[in-house]
């Protein structure tokens, strides 16, 4: 099973730094950076309009708790967006690669 974790970052450098750390720590197999995201959201009584970078992390469900804890430490936001979804299906070879790249819990 592949778990997809979405998280926005303020810029590409910050996002890439987090992805490198999490890949290096074997908490994710991969993080794909999607630039050009524009987030409009309510925060502290105001409507914010912010350019961000979305990262799509690929990992295993068994390490999600450790990944979330580490991502909260790496992230510059007080309340980062961290959303996880199980992939409904994945190519067997890709799922096997994710499983091999992510450390056992």
Number of C-alpha atoms within 10 A of each C-alpha: 17 24 22 22 23 17 21 25 23 16 15 18 11 14 25 17 12 20 24 14 15 21 19 13 15 19 27 27 22 20 23 15 19 14 16 12 14 13 14 11 10 10 8 6 6 8 10 11 11 12 15 19 24 24 24 20 23 27 29 26 18 16 17 18 11 11 20 16 10 16 19 15 12 16 19 13 12 8 8 13 15 13 12 18 12 15 12 8 9 12 9 10 9 11 19 13 13 21 19 13 20 22 17 11 11
